[in-house]
């Protein structure tokens, strides 16, 4: 799925783990990912959390599309920091899923706390990716 996500490729996000209802993704913060204050831009941290969320939500095989997300930034990150996003499924029904994603620096500090809800369609993610690649 990474090769189909242009932001994940551009930010050099690395998938560390995918399991049913869970995903772990990491990336190293670069100079071009900073905001005017010299810390990681919130959109960069959000993108990492969102990609882990997407992997966890689609890990069951059904297409899962975000219908609501939220993120808080309790601490900053800087150039050279490795951020790791761990997405965990908190609730799953036939049509919806609720996920929590923690984004942490290498030192363990929490730099992003993301929650997201998905709508689960009937079609399969591999079929969708196959159609997009054609």
C-alpha positions as CSV (number, residue, x, y, z in Angstrom):
1,X,0.0,0.0,0.0
2,X,3.0,2.3,0.6
3,X,3.8,2.6,-3.1
4,X,0.3,3.8,-3.7
5,X,0.6,6.7,-1.2
6,X,2.6,9.5,-2.6
7,X,3.0,11.3,0.7
8,X,4.3,8.2,2.4
9,X,6.9,7.8,-0.4
10,X,7.8,11.6,-0.4
11,X,8.4,11.5,3.4
12,X,10.2,8.2,3.2
13,X,7.9,6.5,5.7
14,X,8.9,3.0,6.6
15,X,6.4,0.3,7.5
16,X,7.7,-1.5,10.6
17,X,4.7,-3.7,11.3
18,X,1.2,-4.5,10.1
19,X,-1.2,-6.9,11.9
20,X,-4.9,-7.1,12.0
21,X,-6.0,-3.8,13.6
22,X,-2.5,-2.5,14.1
23,X,0.3,-0.8,12.3
24,X,3.7,0.8,13.1
25,X,5.3,3.3,10.8
26,X,8.4,5.5,11.2
27,X,10.3,8.3,9.5
28,X,13.2,10.6,10.1
29,X,12.5,14.3,10.2
30,X,14.3,16.4,7.5
31,X,15.0,20.1,7.2
32,X,12.3,20.4,4.5
33,X,9.7,19.2,7.1
34,X,10.1,22.1,9.5
35,X,7.7,25.0,10.1
36,X,8.8,28.7,10.5
37,X,9.4,28.1,14.2
38,X,12.1,25.5,13.4
39,X,10.2,22.4,14.6
40,X,8.4,19.7,12.7
41,X,5.4,21.0,10.8
42,X,2.1,19.7,12.3
43,X,1.0,18.4,8.8
44,X,4.1,16.2,8.7
45,X,3.3,14.6,12.1
46,X,-0.3,14.3,11.1
47,X,0.7,12.6,7.8
48,X,2.7,10.0,9.6
49,X,-0.2,9.3,12.0
50,X,-2.7,9.2,9.2
51,X,-0.7,6.7,7.2
52,X,-0.4,4.3,10.2
53,X,-4.1,4.8,10.8
54,X,-4.9,3.9,7.1
55,X,-2.7,0.8,7.3
56,X,-4.3,-0.4,10.5
57,X,-7.9,0.4,9.3
58,X,-7.4,-1.4,6.0
59,X,-5.5,-4.4,7.6
60,X,-8.7,-6.5,7.6
61,X,-9.0,-6.4,3.8
62,X,-12.1,-4.2,3.5
63,X,-11.7,-0.7,2.1
64,X,-11.7,1.7,5.1
65,X,-12.1,5.4,4.5
66,X,-11.6,8.2,7.1
67,X,-14.7,10.0,8.2
68,X,-13.3,11.8,11.2
69,X,-9.8,12.5,12.6
70,X,-8.2,14.6,15.3
71,X,-4.7,15.2,16.5
72,X,-3.0,17.0,19.4
73,X,0.7,17.9,19.6
74,X,1.9,17.7,23.2
75,X,5.6,18.1,22.4
76,X,7.8,19.1,19.4
77,X,10.2,17.2,17.2
78,X,13.2,18.4,15.3
79,X,15.5,17.6,12.4
80,X,17.1,14.2,12.8
81,X,14.4,12.9,15.2
82,X,13.0,9.5,14.2
83,X,9.2,9.5,14.8
84,X,7.3,6.3,15.2
85,X,3.5,6.1,14.8
86,X,1.7,3.2,16.4
87,X,-1.9,2.7,15.3
88,X,-4.2,0.5,17.4
89,X,-7.8,-0.5,16.7
90,X,-10.0,0.5,19.7
91,X,-13.4,-0.6,18.3
92,X,-14.6,-2.4,15.1
93,X,-18.1,-3.0,13.8
94,X,-19.3,-4.1,10.4
95,X,-19.3,-0.5,9.1
96,X,-17.0,1.5,11.3
97,X,-13.7,1.4,13.1
98,X,-12.1,3.6,15.8
99,X,-8.3,3.9,16.0
100,X,-5.8,5.6,18.3
101,X,-2.4,6.5,17.0
102,X,0.5,7.6,19.2
103,X,3.5,9.3,17.5
104,X,6.7,9.2,19.6
105,X,10.2,10.4,19.3
106,X,13.1,8.0,19.8
107,X,13.4,9.1,23.4
108,X,9.8,8.1,24.0
109,X,8.3,11.5,24.2
110,X,4.7,11.8,22.8
111,X,4.7,14.3,19.9
112,X,1.3,13.4,18.5
113,X,-1.9,11.8,19.8
114,X,-4.3,11.0,16.9
115,X,-7.8,9.5,16.8
116,X,-9.6,8.5,13.7
117,X,-12.9,6.9,12.7
118,X,-13.4,5.0,9.4
119,X,-16.3,3.9,7.3
120,X,-15.8,0.3,6.1
121,X,-17.0,-0.4,2.5
122,X,-17.9,-3.8,1.2
123,X,-15.1,-3.9,-1.5
124,X,-11.6,-5.3,-0.8
125,X,-8.6,-3.0,-0.6
126,X,-6.5,-5.3,-2.8
127,X,-9.1,-5.0,-5.5
128,X,-9.1,-1.2,-5.3
129,X,-5.3,-1.0,-5.4
130,X,-5.3,-3.3,-8.4
131,X,-7.8,-1.1,-10.3
132,X,-5.8,2.1,-9.4
133,X,-2.6,0.5,-10.7
134,X,-4.1,-0.5,-14.0
